[in-house]
Amino acid sequence: MHWRTFLLLSSCLLLFTACAHTELPTPATSPPPQSTAMLPTPWPSVELQETPAQIGAKLATVDALSVAVAQLAAVLSVPPSQIAIRIRSKDCTVCNLAENGAQSQPPLLPLADAEETLSAYDLLWLVAQPLSCSYYFDGKTFTPRGCQVDE
């Protein structure tokens, strides 16, 4: 194997390991995750009355995550507690997202936990199953980038 290929593959493996954030708990020793707010269990699905493009067109740039959540909840006519947040850190790079897609998916967080972990230049998704709407956070504002139905 060529040394450059080896270095590239090694780097990708290290980045994937650092970014995946998926650990399997051991049955007897791992406590349940601590959360200041819990997502509903089972998490209810939203019945969409409009296309993802129509929903995305109703979302505006806002200056707080809680406002973005409330805005999407109002568009969908659901309570804000039904919206979860998925954050992809600006520092996280995965070599082959298509190959490792499911393993590299960041966890869903309730609003309180997401506000604590969010930092400038992160990508985030507001999720109301089966809909997810992506946003870009520049450190001051949350700019919607589009919505899609996840399968």
HELIX and SHEET records of a PDB file:
HELIX    1   1 TRP A    3  ALA A   20  1                                  18    
HELIX    2   2 PRO A   52  ALA A   57  1                                   6    
HELIX    3   3 LEU A   65  LEU A   76  1                                  12    
HELIX    4   4 PRO A   80  GLN A   82  5                                   3    
HELIX    5   5 LEU A   97  ASN A  100  1                                   4    
HELIX    6   6 LEU A  111  THR A  117  1                                   7    
SHEET    1   A 5 LEU A 108  LEU A 109  0                                        
SHEET    2   A 5 ALA A  84  ARG A  88 -1                                        
SHEET    3   A 5 LEU A 123  ALA A 128 -1                                        
SHEET    4   A 5 LEU A 131  PHE A 137 -1                                        
SHEET    5   A 5 PHE A 142  VAL A 149 -1                                        
END                                                                             
